[in-house]
Amino acid sequence: MRSTEFLKEDITTRIIEIKNKYNLSPRMIEFCMDVRRDCQPYLQANPDPIFGDPLFRGIRTEKEFVDEPTKIKTGRDPVNSPAIIHQEANVYFIDKFKQPFRNALFCTGNDIEATGYGAEFIIFPKGDFQFIWSPVISDFFTAYEDFGEAYKKTPNYSASDLQHDFVEAIIIGKGKYTSKNLLAAIRSGHEIMISCDSYHGFNDYNLYEPNGKYKVYGMEEIIKL
């Protein structure tokens, strides 16, 4: 009991020291403590989640922090591709991984790719999470576009056949989707599908400002305590 109390006191002391050293705002401190509390499975899987192996997601918001936490939408319609291919892919993903991963959170280790979808956020999945990725397919939509361009040149082309055959040939046949090696997934820069209830995130524009980057070093120190 005493050792636990001393440990808490030591962490509190360190947080105060870090706050003062880096001039962190109360909001930054709150965010870091939320991540420490809520995201331990992810922090164990990715011990260097900000400057080493950040997980990016483009989010259309002007907020600096997203940590209500934001709920994952499970019934959304795809934006750039037919719903049927996501439905058929989900049948396969549920059979192999027990999750409809096309309804999941889409992330990447490629910051440039993330900015195509909104402001660049570094995210932290909350609680227990699952993920899959393909070492072959960098992006589901791009793969569908490429497959479609070639497929449309075949005799007796039909859109319904294209959609079905894409899932059969590319997602199931060549995709080699796996739920292993999160760090390799991040470093590949490929699309990563993450199943989790919610997540915390912060807009990493601070990383491109000298003083801001200094503050993020402080945030990282607190998260790693």
N, C-alpha and C positions, 0 to 999 in steps of 0.2 A: 504493500500500500504506500509506504513512504517513498519507495523507489519510483513508483508511478507518479506520485505528486512531484518529486524532484524532476522527473523527465518533463512533465507538463510545464513546470516553472522554467526549465532550461530552454524549451522550445519557445515559450513566450518571450523570454529574454532575448533569444536569437532573432525572433521576428521584430522586436522593437529595435534591435541593433541594425538589422537589414533595412527596416523602414527608414531609419534616420540616415543611414549611409547612402541610400539611393533616392531619398526624398520621395518615397512612394505615397500615393494618395490613399485615403481610407478605402476607396472603391477597389483599388488594385489589391490591397491587403485582403479585403473581403472575397474577391474573386479567387485569389490563391488559396485561401482557407477552404472555400467551397470545393475547389479541385482536389485538395488534399483529402477532404472528407468523403467526397462522392466518387472519385475516379481511381481508387487504388488498384483495381484489376488492370486498368489501362497503364497506369504508371509503372506497375511491375513488368508489364509486357514491353513497355517502351520507356526505359529509364532516362532518355535524353529527348524529351518531347518538344522542346522549343528550338534550340540551336543545333541539335544533332539530327533528329529524325521527326520533324514536325509533320502533322497530319493536317492538310489544308482542305478547306471547303469554301466555295464562293457563296456569299449570302447577300441578298439584296436588302441591305439595311444601312442606316447611318450610325447605328449604335456602336459604341466601343466594345461593349461586352454583351454576349448573348448567354445568359445563364438564369432564365426564369425557373428551371431550364426549359428549353424549347422542346416540345413534343414532336416526335417523328410522325409524319402523316402516312397512314397505312392504306388509305383508299384513294390516293391521288391518281389522276390521269397523266400519262407520259406527255411531255411537252414536244419532243422532237421526233417521235417514232410511233408507229401503230401500237395500240394497246395490246393487240393479240400476241405480238412477239414477247411482250413482257409477261403476259399470262402464261404462254407456253414455256418460257424460260423458268417461271416460278414453279411450274409443275415439276420440272427437272430439279430445281434447287431444293424444293421441299422434299423430294424423294431422296436426294443425296445428302443435304445438309440440314433438313428439318426446318428451314426458314424460307419465306418468300422474299428472297433478297432483292428482287427488283422493286420492292416497296420499302427498301431500307434507306439508310443514310449514305449518300454517295460522296466519297472523299478521294483524295489523291496526295501523293508526296510531291507532286509537280505544282509549284506555286503559280506558274504562268497559266497552266490549265485551269486552275481554280478561279483565276480572275475573269475568265470567260463567263462565269455564272454570277458574279457579283463581287462585293468587297472581300478581300482575302482574309480569312479567319484561320487561326490555329485552333483546332478543336480537341476536346477531351471527352470521349464517351463516358457516360456515367454508369457506375455499377457494373454488373456482369454484362459482357457484350460478346458478340460473335462477329466474325468477318469472313469474307471470301474475296479472292482476287484471281486474276488469270495472268500467268507469266507470258502468255501469248497475245492476249487481247488487251490493248492499252485503253480502249474506250468502247463501250457497248454500241453507242450510236454511230461512231466512226466505222466500226466493223460492219454494221448494218448497211451504211451508205456504200462502202467499198464492195460488199457482197452484192448489193443491189445493182450497181453499175455493171458488173460482169454478168449478173443473172439476166438482166433485161436483154442481153444480146443472144440469149438461147432461144431455140425454136419453141413455139407454143407457150411463150411466157405468160404468166398470170400473177397478179399481185398476191393472191392467197397462197399460191405455191411458193412464191418468194419468201413470204413471212414464215411459213412452216419450215421450208428447207433451210433458211438461215439458222433457225434454232437447232435443227437436227445436225447440220453440217458444221456450223461454226461454234455455237455455244456448247453443244453436247460433244460434237465430234472432235474439234480442234482446241477448244478453250482451255482444257486442263485446269479448270477451276479448283482451287484448293483453299482450305481453311487453316493452313499452316504458314508460319514464318511471317509475322506481321512486319518486322523490320525490312525483310526483303521486299515485301509488298510496297511499303512506303518508298524505299530507295529505287524501286523500278519506275516510279512516276505514273504507274497505271491506275486505273479506276479501282477503288476499294469499296466494297459494299459492306456496311456495318449495321448489324442489327442490335439496337439498344433502345431503352425506353426514352432516353433523352441525353443531352450533352451540354457541356459548358464550352464557351469559345471566346476568344478575344481577337479583335481586329489588329492585325500585326503591322499596321502602317507605322507604328512606333519604331519598328526595326529599321526603318529607313531614315530616321531622324537621330542625329548624334546623341542628344539628351534622352530621347525616347528609348533608344537602344540600351542605354545605361540603366534605365528604369526596368526594362525587361530582364536584364541580368539579375536584378533584385527579385523580380517575380519568380524567376527560375530557382533562385536560392531557397525561397520560401517553399515552393512546391516540392523541392527535393529534400527538405528537412526530414 
